[in-house]
Amino acid sequence: LDLRPDHVFACDIMPASRKFIMQNCPPEALFADLLARSAISHCMLTERPRLFPGNLDIYIAGFPCKDFSMLNKFRPCLDGPHAS
């Protein structure tokens, strides 16, 4: 199975998380808060309003990565409270 996903957009409310996203897997658009989205939302990359992507085949959301994040110098990984 050869999947080649397009990273159409990403959302994260935390500035450090947005920085991590941009350094490791830059999307076409970056928004601050998924829950605050509307048809037109503020894109953090262009610093201007942009149509929020629609017509998506798959929507992927992640779990809080505090236990695995390289930003957490005390990261407990699978032994942490957020790893379940």
Sequence and secondary structure as in RCSB ss.txt:
>XXXX:A:sequence
LDLRPDHVFACDIMPASRKFIMQNCPPEALFADLLARSAISHCMLTERPRLFPGNLDIYIAGFPCKDFSMLNKFR
PCLDGPHAS
>XXXX:A:secstr
        EEE S HHHHHHHHHHS  SEEES GGG  SEEEETTTTEEEE     S        TTT TT TT 
 GGGSTT  
